[in-house]
Amino acid sequence: MSIKHYEWDGVGYAPLIFDGDWQVALLNWEPPIDLVTCTEIERHLQTDEVFILLQGRAWLFSRMNPESEWQHEDLQPGHLYNLRRGAWHNLIATRDARLAIVERRGTHEDDTEIRPMTEAERDELFLLRPGWLLKVVPEIGMGGVS
């Protein structure tokens, strides 16, 4: 068979296609990418990571180190977003969000470093969030900002 079909309707991240040195995963909303419960960022030192928003809304944010400025994108469906290796990052997404992620094979197993965001980082991000996030939960701050 020359065409195989993959889907993931569960919560969170599921790597589904593996070939050579790369993999493709689907990411559905999960609590760590919710505005209220997003408290960690991660990085991968061995791979760039490509994000493709399939449905819903999602906001990708990253920085190379704690002293650098936040970079952020309000993801648009069907666009490709290449996150450079080594960048600390995370997403905030709506509950109907679905994303495809292309990255080095095994990234989820051996190349993911996670750390808690500081309250200052969460406050900085709260001020940068896109307009649709203002409408979702306007009264709740990420790190104590209201």
C-alpha positions as CSV (number, residue, x, y, z in Angstrom):
1,M,0.0,0.0,0.0
2,S,1.5,3.4,-1.0
3,I,-0.8,5.6,1.2
4,K,-1.2,5.2,4.9
5,H,-3.6,7.2,7.0
6,Y,-2.8,8.4,10.6
7,E,-5.0,10.2,13.1
8,W,-4.9,11.1,16.7
9,D,-8.0,12.1,18.6
10,G,-6.6,11.8,22.1
11,V,-5.4,14.6,24.4
12,G,-1.8,15.8,24.0
13,Y,1.2,14.7,21.8
14,A,1.4,11.6,19.7
15,P,4.3,10.8,17.3
16,L,2.8,8.8,14.5
17,I,5.1,8.7,11.4
18,F,8.7,7.7,11.6
19,D,11.1,7.6,8.7
20,G,14.9,7.8,8.7
21,D,16.0,10.6,11.0
22,W,12.6,12.4,11.2
23,Q,9.1,12.0,12.7
24,V,5.7,13.6,12.4
25,A,3.5,14.0,15.5
26,L,0.0,15.4,16.1
27,L,-0.6,17.6,19.1
28,N,-4.1,18.2,20.4
29,W,-4.9,20.5,23.3
30,E,-3.7,19.4,26.7
31,P,-3.5,21.2,30.1
32,P,0.2,22.2,29.7
33,I,-0.7,24.4,26.7
34,D,-3.7,26.1,28.4
35,L,-3.4,29.8,29.3
36,V,-4.0,29.2,33.0
37,T,-1.9,26.0,33.4
38,C,1.1,26.8,31.0
39,T,3.9,26.9,33.5
40,E,6.9,25.3,31.7
41,I,9.0,25.7,28.7
42,E,11.2,23.2,26.9
43,R,14.0,23.0,24.4
44,H,15.6,20.5,22.0
45,L,19.3,20.7,21.3
46,Q,19.4,18.3,18.4
47,T,16.6,19.4,16.2
48,D,14.7,22.3,14.7
49,E,10.9,21.8,15.2
50,V,8.3,22.7,12.6
51,F,4.8,23.5,13.8
52,I,1.7,23.5,11.5
53,L,-1.6,24.6,12.9
54,L,-4.4,22.4,11.5
55,Q,-7.4,23.8,13.5
56,G,-8.2,26.0,16.4
57,R,-6.0,28.8,17.7
58,A,-2.4,28.6,19.0
59,W,0.3,31.0,20.1
60,L,3.9,29.9,19.9
61,F,6.5,31.7,22.0
62,S,10.3,31.2,22.4
63,R,13.5,32.7,23.6
64,M,17.1,31.4,23.2
65,N,18.0,32.2,26.9
66,P,16.6,34.1,29.9
67,E,18.3,37.4,28.8
68,S,17.0,37.4,25.2
69,E,13.7,38.9,24.1
70,W,10.6,36.7,23.6
71,Q,9.8,35.8,20.0
72,H,6.2,34.9,19.5
73,E,3.8,34.0,16.7
74,D,0.0,33.9,16.5
75,L,-0.1,30.7,14.4
76,Q,-2.2,30.7,11.2
77,P,-3.6,27.5,9.8
78,G,-1.6,25.9,7.0
79,H,1.5,28.0,7.6
80,L,4.9,26.5,8.6
81,Y,6.7,27.8,11.7
82,N,10.3,26.7,12.1
83,L,11.5,26.8,15.7
84,R,15.4,26.8,15.8
85,R,17.1,24.1,17.9
86,G,18.1,25.2,21.4
87,A,15.2,27.7,21.7
88,W,13.2,27.5,24.9
89,H,9.5,27.4,23.9
90,N,5.9,26.4,24.5
91,L,2.4,27.0,23.1
92,I,-0.8,28.2,24.3
93,A,-3.8,26.9,22.5
94,T,-7.6,26.7,22.4
95,R,-9.3,23.4,23.4
96,D,-10.1,22.7,19.8
97,A,-6.5,23.1,18.6
98,R,-4.7,20.5,16.5
99,L,-1.1,20.9,15.3
100,A,1.3,18.8,13.3
101,I,4.9,18.8,14.4
102,V,7.9,17.6,12.3
103,E,11.1,17.0,14.2
104,R,14.1,14.7,14.6
105,R,13.1,11.2,15.3
106,G,13.1,10.4,19.0
107,T,13.0,14.0,20.1
108,H,10.3,13.2,22.7
109,E,12.4,10.4,24.1
110,D,16.0,11.8,24.3
111,D,16.1,15.4,23.4
112,T,13.6,17.3,25.5
113,E,14.7,19.5,28.4
114,I,11.9,21.1,30.5
115,R,12.1,23.8,33.1
116,P,9.5,25.9,35.0
117,M,9.0,29.4,33.8
118,T,9.7,32.1,36.3
119,E,6.9,34.4,37.5
120,A,8.7,37.2,35.7
121,E,8.7,35.2,32.4
122,R,5.0,34.4,32.8
123,D,4.2,38.1,33.5
124,E,6.2,39.1,30.4
125,L,4.3,36.6,28.2
126,F,1.0,37.7,29.7
127,L,1.6,41.2,28.3
128,L,2.6,39.9,24.9
129,R,-0.3,37.6,24.3
130,P,-2.4,38.0,21.2
131,G,-5.9,39.6,21.2
132,W,-7.8,36.3,21.0
133,L,-6.2,35.3,24.3
134,L,-7.3,38.5,25.8
135,K,-10.9,37.5,24.9
136,V,-10.5,33.9,26.2
137,V,-9.5,34.7,29.8
138,P,-9.0,38.5,30.2
139,E,-9.1,38.5,34.0
140,I,-6.5,35.8,34.7
141,G,-2.8,36.6,34.6
142,M,-0.2,33.9,33.8
143,G,1.9,34.7,36.8
144,G,-0.1,36.9,39.0
145,V,-0.8,39.7,36.6
146,S,-4.5,40.5,36.3
